[in-house]
Every structure is written in C-alpha cells, then in structure tokens.
Amino acid sequence: MDAQTVITLIKILVPLVLALAAYNTYLVFKLKDVDPFENWDRNKINGSLLFLFFIAGSLLAAWSMMYYKDLYILIFDPASDHGVPIDRMFWTTAVLTIVAAFATNAVLFYFCYQYAGKEGKKALYYPENNKLEIAWTVIPAIVLTILIASGVSTWTKATGTAPENAREIELTGKQFEWMIRYPGNDGKFGKITWDSINDASGNTYGYHFSDVNSHDDFNPQEIHLEVGVPVKVNIRARDVLHSATMPHFRMKMDAVPGMNTSFWFTPIISTDSMRLIKRNPKFNYELSCQEICGGGHWNMRRVIVVDSKEQYNAWLKTQKPTYMASAEEKAPETVPAPAATPAVDKATEVKPAETAKTPAAATTPVDGKKAPAAAPADAKKVAPKAGDAKKPAETAPAKTPEKKTNKVNP
C-alpha cells in the first residue's frame, strides 16, 4: 500500500471515528437521563450555522474563481473583433447577477440568524406591499431590456452582411466530423448537391465537377485564417443538428439540415501571439460541436490557425484542389499504363545510324568455307561505300540455306 492510499484512508477514517465517539458520548449521557443539549437554543444555532455557511461559501467561490481563472477561455483575451463587445456584455451580466445573488442570499441567511424562532413568538403576517412588488418587477425589467438590446445589436452585426473584403469558408457538419471547404483563387464556391454525395468514391462533399467554379475548391484538414482579415463562415449540416462553435472567437451558430446559416468575424490575435499570451507553446484555437449529435460527438474537433499574411499565403500554396486530387486518384483506373519495354544492354545496343553502315555477315564460300561474320569492332573496316548502301540488292540479303558441296583440291 503506497503512501497516498494511506493518507486517503486516514482522511476518511478520522472524521468517521470522531463522529462515532461523539455519538457514543451522547448515548452515555442519555442512559443517565441527562440531555447535554437541553439548554441549547437549536433555532439560534441553526441560524448561526447557516450564516457562517453563507460567508464561508462566498469566500470559497471567490477563491476558486481566481485560482482557476486561466482555465476559463470565455473570460479573457477574446481573439476576434466581435469578441470584445461580447465579453463586455458577459462581464456586465456577470457583475449584475453576482451582486444581486450575493445581496439577496445575504439577506436570506441573515434573516435565518436574526429572526430565529423563539418560544411564544409569532411571525408577522405581511400579505402584500404594492410599492415593493412594483419596484422588484420594474427594476429587473429595465436592466434586462438594456442587456437584451445590447446583445441583439452585437448579434445582428455578427450575423449580418460581411464586409466586401471578407473571405469565405464553408463548414458542413456530419456524424462525426466537420468538413471544411475553401473556394480557391476565384473566390467562388462550386456547385454541390446532396444527390451527388458518394462516400465510396470520395465525393463526400457532393461536388458537381462539371461546374468550373468547383475546380479550384479545396478541402483542408485545418481552418486557416489571416489575422486582421474578415472571414464569413457558411454553415451546413449533412445529417442531424450540429453547432459550430469557435469559443476563443466568441462565435457560435447551429448547423441545421436544409438551412444555411452563417456568421462573420475578424481574427485579431494570431496563433503565435496567443501562445505567448497564454505562455503555452502548444496552444491552438479550435472548432467544436456544442450540439449532442450522437455517440461520436466528442470527436467533432478541428484546429483553427490564425496566420500572418506571409504564413497564410504560404499555406495556400500547399493546398491542392479537390478536383485535381480526385482526377489523380481516378487516373490509374481509366488510363492504361504504358507497355513495359525490355531492357537493352547498352554494351550491345546498335544505334540506328550505325545499322546502315554495318554489312550483313558474308555468306560467300571461300575455299569451301563460309566467311566469318564481321565483329562489331571491325564494322567500319568492312562497311560498304555510301553509294552502294542505296542499292537494295546489296543491302543485307536474307540468309538462304546453302547446299554443301565437297570440293577436292587439285
């Protein structure tokens, strides 16, 4: 048993032993018909404990918020232009609700302590107070109206018309993956339809490659954005409800089958700069799904990289259009491979220019014997003249079987 296990057991057993000891002591007093709590005011004790609980709980809540502040991505360092007013709304709402919750709970717990029940004391019957009712109805209504108005203004801007210089990307959610599409150099998305989707052939996006605008569209595995340049995000769903969420940019939009949605924003902090701010060299922005879309919901994550202008242009050059990648995959199936040519030994290879100069092997009998064939090294010595090479009768006659004759030398 290791030390950590022993410490854990001690933490569990010590309070249990103390509780049992206290209970046994109480039973001993009861056996002697002595009630140690007879003169205690239980109502006052409970009221005091409740008030102490409120104070201790408030202090612990404040401490935990400060201790874990680095883990709250929705509080500090918004990475988009829309994130700044959204964070301002968050802090305004948080301060108002914290103050209201603290004040009302302080009064509630204090009343438990101050107005604890006493023997012979009756509670005051206070059925209504119209002025008080109007006050706590009108004041919250005004505050909520102001908050909602500022929220609607920010939401309308983020989901409205994007700037003219905004780039466009498209996100399509499916179980369980985000598919990403960029329009290529022409800035126009190619035609896609649901009936063109064919996962088996690799056309998971439903491209119509007959549309020339689709020829430069590409589907990367990461989202790359350029810092300071607006981007419009078009959102679609292929099967069920999804929710495209970019928490660091404070942007979120549901992906609904049969309905195209969108938002736009301008990234203001690059990935490299945010890594310095967070003091985390492995930090990455991310796209997630906030709709529970099935068993693989946890896997719907994509990395978002905010580049400088140079980094973004360098990344674009590495991307290959899906149309070209699809054509390269199909090429081995439609274009027959060229026939393999046998290897030729360069030492014995005869060049075309030399074949005309090399005579056929001599077949004229000399003293009853065939003339030996000229070796390649002697080809130039026995080659006929250029004028003779044009005569068809004298060019490399085909070999014919010869009759052997027995000649007797005189």
C-alpha positions as CSV (number, residue, x, y, z in Angstrom):
1,M,0.0,0.0,0.0
2,D,1.5,3.3,-1.1
3,A,1.7,6.5,1.0
4,Q,-1.0,8.3,-1.0
5,T,-3.5,5.4,-0.3
6,V,-2.7,5.6,3.4
7,I,-3.3,9.3,3.6
8,T,-6.6,8.9,1.8
9,L,-7.8,6.3,4.2
10,I,-6.7,8.5,7.2
11,K,-8.8,11.4,5.8
12,I,-11.8,9.1,5.6
13,L,-11.4,7.2,8.9
14,V,-10.5,10.1,11.2
15,P,-13.8,12.0,10.8
16,L,-15.7,8.7,11.0
17,V,-14.0,7.8,14.3
18,L,-14.7,11.2,15.7
19,A,-18.4,11.1,14.7
20,L,-18.8,7.7,16.3
21,A,-17.0,8.9,19.5
22,A,-19.3,11.9,19.8
23,Y,-22.4,9.7,19.2
24,N,-21.3,7.2,21.9
25,T,-20.7,10.1,24.3
26,Y,-24.2,11.3,23.6
27,L,-25.7,7.8,24.3
28,V,-23.8,7.7,27.6
29,F,-25.5,10.9,28.7
30,K,-28.9,9.7,27.6
31,L,-28.5,6.5,29.7
32,K,-28.1,8.6,32.7
33,D,-31.2,10.7,31.8
34,V,-29.0,13.7,31.1
35,D,-29.6,15.7,27.9
36,P,-26.4,17.7,27.1
37,F,-28.3,19.8,24.6
38,E,-31.3,20.6,26.8
39,N,-30.4,24.2,27.4
40,W,-29.3,24.8,23.8
41,D,-31.3,27.1,21.5
42,R,-31.5,24.9,18.4
43,N,-33.1,27.6,16.3
44,K,-30.3,30.1,17.1
45,I,-27.6,27.5,16.5
46,N,-29.1,26.6,13.1
47,G,-29.4,30.2,12.1
48,S,-25.8,30.9,13.1
49,L,-24.5,27.9,11.2
50,L,-26.5,29.0,8.1
51,F,-25.0,32.4,8.2
52,L,-21.5,31.0,8.7
53,F,-22.1,28.7,5.7
54,F,-23.0,31.7,3.5
55,I,-19.8,33.6,4.5
56,A,-17.6,30.6,4.0
57,G,-19.3,29.6,0.8
58,S,-18.9,33.1,-0.7
59,L,-15.2,33.2,0.2
60,L,-14.6,29.8,-1.3
61,A,-16.4,30.7,-4.5
62,A,-14.3,33.9,-4.9
63,W,-11.1,31.9,-4.3
64,S,-11.9,29.2,-6.8
65,M,-12.8,31.7,-9.5
66,M,-9.4,33.4,-9.1
67,Y,-7.5,30.2,-8.7
68,Y,-8.9,28.6,-11.9
69,K,-9.2,31.8,-13.9
70,D,-6.6,30.6,-16.5
71,L,-8.9,27.7,-17.5
72,Y,-11.8,30.0,-18.3
73,I,-11.5,30.6,-22.1
74,L,-14.6,32.7,-22.2
75,I,-13.4,35.4,-19.8
76,F,-10.1,36.7,-21.0
77,D,-8.4,37.5,-24.3
78,P,-11.1,37.5,-27.0
79,A,-9.5,36.6,-30.3
80,S,-12.0,38.4,-32.6
81,D,-13.4,41.9,-33.1
82,H,-16.9,40.7,-32.1
83,G,-15.5,39.0,-29.0
84,V,-14.7,42.4,-27.4
85,P,-18.3,43.6,-27.1
86,I,-19.5,40.0,-26.3
87,D,-17.0,39.9,-23.4
88,R,-18.2,43.3,-22.3
89,M,-21.7,42.0,-22.2
90,F,-20.6,39.0,-20.3
91,W,-18.9,41.0,-17.6
92,T,-21.8,43.4,-17.3
93,T,-24.2,40.5,-16.9
94,A,-21.9,38.6,-14.5
95,V,-21.4,41.6,-12.2
96,L,-25.1,42.4,-12.1
97,T,-26.1,38.8,-11.4
98,I,-23.3,38.3,-8.8
99,V,-24.3,41.4,-6.9
100,A,-28.0,40.6,-7.0
101,A,-27.4,36.9,-5.9
102,F,-25.0,38.0,-3.1
103,A,-27.3,40.6,-1.8
104,T,-30.5,38.5,-1.8
105,N,-28.7,35.5,-0.3
106,A,-27.1,37.6,2.3
107,V,-30.5,38.9,3.4
108,L,-31.9,35.4,3.3
109,F,-29.2,33.9,5.5
110,Y,-29.2,36.9,7.8
111,F,-32.9,36.6,8.4
112,C,-32.4,32.9,9.4
113,Y,-30.0,34.1,12.0
114,Q,-31.6,37.3,13.2
115,Y,-35.2,36.1,13.3
116,A,-34.8,32.6,14.5
117,G,-37.9,31.1,16.0
118,K,-38.4,31.6,19.8
119,E,-41.0,30.1,22.1
120,G,-44.1,32.2,22.3
121,K,-43.0,34.4,19.4
122,K,-45.3,34.8,16.4
123,A,-44.3,35.6,12.8
124,L,-45.6,38.9,11.4
125,Y,-48.4,38.4,8.8
126,Y,-47.3,40.6,5.8
127,P,-49.5,39.6,2.9
128,E,-48.7,42.3,0.3
129,N,-46.9,45.5,-0.5
130,N,-47.7,47.1,-3.9
131,K,-44.8,49.5,-3.9
132,L,-42.3,46.7,-3.2
133,E,-43.9,44.5,-5.9
134,I,-43.6,47.3,-8.5
135,A,-40.0,48.0,-7.5
136,W,-38.7,44.5,-7.8
137,T,-40.6,44.0,-11.1
138,V,-39.8,47.2,-12.9
139,I,-36.1,47.4,-12.0
140,P,-35.1,43.9,-13.2
141,A,-37.2,44.5,-16.4
142,I,-35.3,47.7,-17.2
143,V,-32.0,46.1,-16.6
144,L,-32.8,43.0,-18.7
145,T,-34.1,45.2,-21.5
146,I,-30.8,47.1,-21.7
147,L,-28.8,43.8,-21.7
148,I,-31.0,42.3,-24.4
149,A,-30.8,45.4,-26.5
150,S,-27.0,45.4,-26.5
151,G,-27.0,41.7,-27.2
152,V,-29.3,42.0,-30.2
153,S,-27.2,44.8,-31.6
154,T,-24.0,42.6,-31.4
155,W,-25.8,39.5,-32.7
156,T,-27.2,41.4,-35.7
157,K,-23.8,42.7,-36.6
158,A,-22.1,39.3,-36.4
159,T,-24.8,37.5,-38.5
160,G,-25.4,40.4,-40.9
161,T,-23.7,41.3,-44.2
162,A,-20.0,40.7,-44.1
163,P,-17.5,43.4,-45.3
164,E,-16.7,43.4,-49.0
165,N,-13.1,42.2,-48.4
166,A,-14.2,39.3,-46.3
167,R,-13.0,35.8,-47.3
168,E,-15.5,32.9,-47.2
169,I,-15.2,29.4,-45.9
170,E,-17.8,26.7,-45.5
171,L,-18.3,24.2,-42.7
172,T,-20.5,21.1,-43.1
173,G,-21.2,19.0,-40.0
174,K,-21.8,15.3,-40.3
175,Q,-21.6,12.4,-37.8
176,F,-19.0,12.8,-36.6
177,E,-16.8,15.3,-38.4
178,W,-16.5,18.8,-39.6
179,M,-15.9,19.1,-43.3
180,I,-14.1,22.3,-44.5
181,R,-14.3,23.9,-47.9
182,Y,-12.4,26.9,-49.3
183,P,-13.5,28.5,-52.7
184,G,-10.0,28.7,-54.2
185,N,-8.4,31.6,-56.2
186,D,-11.7,32.6,-58.0
187,G,-13.4,33.2,-54.6
188,K,-16.5,31.3,-55.8
189,F,-17.8,28.1,-54.4
190,G,-18.6,25.3,-56.9
191,K,-22.0,23.7,-57.2
192,I,-22.8,20.9,-54.7
193,T,-25.9,18.9,-54.2
194,W,-26.9,16.2,-51.8
195,D,-27.6,13.6,-54.5
196,S,-24.0,13.9,-55.7
197,I,-22.6,12.8,-52.3
198,N,-20.8,9.5,-52.7
199,D,-18.6,8.5,-49.8
200,A,-17.4,5.4,-51.6
201,S,-16.0,7.3,-54.5
202,G,-14.5,10.0,-52.2
203,N,-17.0,12.8,-53.2
204,T,-18.1,13.3,-49.6
205,Y,-19.0,16.9,-50.3
206,G,-21.3,16.4,-53.2
207,Y,-19.3,18.2,-55.9
208,H,-20.6,18.8,-59.4
209,F,-17.2,18.8,-61.2
210,S,-18.9,19.9,-64.4
211,D,-19.1,23.3,-62.8
212,V,-15.8,25.1,-63.5
213,N,-16.1,27.0,-60.2
214,S,-15.5,23.8,-58.3
215,H,-12.2,23.0,-60.0
216,D,-10.2,25.1,-57.5
217,D,-12.2,24.4,-54.4
218,F,-10.2,22.5,-51.8
219,N,-11.0,20.7,-48.5
220,P,-8.2,21.1,-45.9
221,Q,-8.0,19.3,-42.6
222,E,-7.4,22.6,-40.7
223,I,-9.0,26.0,-40.8
224,H,-6.5,28.7,-41.6
225,L,-7.4,32.4,-41.2
226,E,-5.4,35.6,-41.8
227,V,-5.1,38.0,-38.9
228,G,-6.9,41.3,-39.5
229,V,-8.9,40.0,-42.5
230,P,-12.6,39.4,-42.0
231,V,-13.9,35.9,-42.7
232,K,-17.5,34.8,-43.4
233,V,-18.3,31.3,-42.2
234,N,-21.1,29.5,-44.0
235,I,-22.6,26.6,-42.0
236,R,-24.5,23.5,-43.2
237,A,-25.4,20.1,-41.8
238,R,-25.5,16.8,-43.7
239,D,-27.5,14.6,-41.3
240,V,-28.5,15.9,-37.9
241,L,-28.3,19.1,-35.8
242,H,-24.8,20.3,-35.1
243,S,-23.5,23.5,-33.6
244,A,-20.3,25.2,-35.0
245,T,-18.6,26.8,-32.0
246,M,-15.4,28.8,-32.0
247,P,-15.1,29.7,-28.3
248,H,-11.9,31.8,-28.5
249,F,-13.6,34.0,-31.1
250,R,-16.9,34.1,-29.1
251,M,-18.8,32.8,-32.1
252,K,-21.4,30.0,-32.3
253,M,-24.1,29.0,-34.8
254,D,-26.3,25.9,-35.1
255,A,-25.9,23.8,-38.2
256,V,-29.4,22.8,-39.3
257,P,-30.1,20.3,-42.1
258,G,-31.8,22.0,-45.1
259,M,-31.0,25.5,-43.8
260,N,-27.8,27.5,-44.5
261,T,-26.6,29.7,-41.6
262,S,-23.6,32.0,-41.3
263,F,-21.6,34.5,-39.2
264,W,-18.6,36.6,-39.8
265,F,-15.8,38.0,-37.7
266,T,-12.3,39.4,-37.9
267,P,-9.5,37.5,-36.1
268,I,-7.3,40.0,-34.2
269,I,-4.8,37.8,-32.4
270,S,-2.6,35.3,-34.3
271,T,-1.9,31.8,-33.0
272,D,1.7,32.6,-32.4
273,S,0.8,35.8,-30.4
274,M,-1.9,33.9,-28.3
275,R,0.7,31.2,-27.5
276,L,2.9,34.0,-26.0
277,I,-0.1,35.5,-24.1
278,K,-1.1,32.1,-22.7
279,R,2.5,31.1,-22.1
280,N,1.7,27.8,-23.8
281,P,3.7,26.8,-26.9
282,K,1.1,24.1,-27.7
283,F,-1.9,26.3,-27.6
284,N,-4.3,26.1,-30.6
285,Y,-7.7,27.7,-31.4
286,E,-10.4,25.1,-32.1
287,L,-13.7,24.5,-33.7
288,S,-16.0,22.2,-31.7
289,C,-19.6,21.0,-31.8
290,Q,-21.9,22.2,-29.0
291,E,-24.9,20.0,-30.0
292,I,-25.1,16.5,-28.6
293,C,-25.3,14.8,-32.0
294,G,-24.6,11.2,-31.1
295,G,-22.1,8.8,-29.7
296,G,-19.1,10.3,-31.5
297,H,-20.0,13.9,-30.6
298,W,-16.7,14.3,-28.7
299,N,-14.7,13.7,-31.8
300,M,-16.0,16.7,-33.7
301,R,-13.0,19.0,-33.4
302,R,-10.9,20.9,-35.9
303,V,-7.8,23.1,-35.3
304,I,-8.0,26.7,-36.3
305,V,-4.8,28.5,-37.1
306,V,-4.6,32.3,-37.4
307,D,-1.7,33.2,-39.6
308,S,0.2,36.3,-40.6
309,K,-0.2,37.3,-44.2
310,E,3.0,35.6,-45.2
311,Q,2.1,32.4,-43.4
312,Y,-1.4,32.3,-44.9
313,N,-0.1,32.7,-48.4
314,A,2.5,30.0,-47.9
315,W,-0.2,27.7,-46.6
316,L,-2.4,28.4,-49.6
317,K,0.3,27.3,-52.0
318,T,0.5,23.9,-50.3
319,Q,-3.2,23.2,-50.9
320,K,-4.3,21.0,-53.8
321,P,-7.8,21.4,-55.3
322,T,-10.1,18.5,-54.6
323,Y,-10.9,18.3,-58.3
324,M,-7.2,17.6,-59.2
325,A,-6.8,15.2,-56.3
326,S,-9.9,13.3,-57.5
327,A,-8.7,13.2,-61.1
328,E,-5.3,11.8,-59.9
329,E,-7.0,9.1,-57.9
330,K,-9.1,8.0,-60.9
331,A,-6.3,8.3,-63.5
332,P,-4.8,4.8,-62.8
333,E,-8.2,3.2,-63.4
334,T,-9.0,5.0,-66.7
335,V,-5.7,5.5,-68.4
336,P,-3.9,2.2,-69.3
337,A,-0.3,2.0,-68.2
338,P,2.3,2.1,-71.0
339,A,3.7,-1.3,-72.0
340,A,6.9,-2.2,-70.4
341,T,9.9,-2.2,-72.8
342,P,12.6,-4.8,-72.4
343,A,15.8,-3.6,-71.0
344,V,18.6,-3.2,-73.6
345,D,22.2,-3.8,-72.8
346,K,23.9,-0.6,-73.7
347,A,27.1,-2.5,-74.5
348,T,25.4,-4.4,-77.3
349,E,22.9,-1.7,-78.4
350,V,23.2,-0.8,-82.1
351,K,22.3,2.8,-82.9
352,P,20.1,3.4,-86.0
353,A,22.7,5.4,-87.6
354,E,25.2,2.5,-87.4
355,T,22.9,-0.2,-88.8
356,A,23.0,1.3,-92.3
357,K,26.8,1.1,-92.1
358,T,27.1,-2.4,-90.8
359,P,27.0,-5.1,-93.6
360,A,25.4,-8.4,-93.2
361,A,27.6,-11.4,-92.4
362,A,29.3,-12.7,-95.5
363,T,28.0,-16.0,-96.8
364,T,30.1,-16.4,-99.9
365,P,32.2,-19.6,-99.6
366,V,35.9,-19.2,-99.6
367,D,37.7,-22.5,-100.3
368,G,34.5,-24.3,-99.4
369,K,34.1,-22.5,-96.1
370,K,31.8,-19.6,-95.1
371,A,33.4,-16.3,-94.5
372,P,33.3,-15.4,-90.8
373,A,30.9,-12.7,-89.7
374,A,32.5,-9.3,-89.1
375,A,32.8,-8.4,-85.5
376,P,31.3,-5.2,-84.3
377,A,34.7,-3.7,-83.8
378,D,35.5,-4.3,-87.5
379,A,32.2,-3.0,-88.8
380,K,33.8,0.2,-90.1
381,K,36.5,-1.7,-92.0
382,V,34.1,-3.9,-93.9
383,A,31.3,-1.3,-94.3
384,P,30.3,-0.7,-98.0
385,K,30.5,2.7,-99.6
386,A,27.7,5.1,-99.1
387,G,26.7,4.8,-102.8
388,D,26.4,1.1,-102.5
389,A,24.3,1.2,-99.4
390,K,21.4,2.6,-101.5
391,K,21.2,-0.5,-103.7
392,P,18.5,-2.8,-102.4
393,A,20.1,-5.9,-103.8
394,E,23.3,-5.2,-101.9
395,T,21.9,-4.5,-98.6
396,A,22.0,-7.3,-96.0
397,P,20.4,-10.1,-98.1
398,A,18.4,-12.6,-96.2
399,K,20.2,-15.8,-95.5
400,T,19.2,-18.8,-97.6
401,P,20.1,-22.3,-96.9
402,E,23.1,-23.4,-99.0
403,K,23.9,-26.8,-100.3
404,K,27.1,-28.3,-99.1
405,T,29.4,-29.5,-101.8
406,N,32.5,-31.5,-101.4
407,K,35.3,-29.9,-103.5
408,V,38.6,-31.7,-104.0
409,N,41.6,-29.5,-104.4
410,P,43.6,-30.4,-107.4
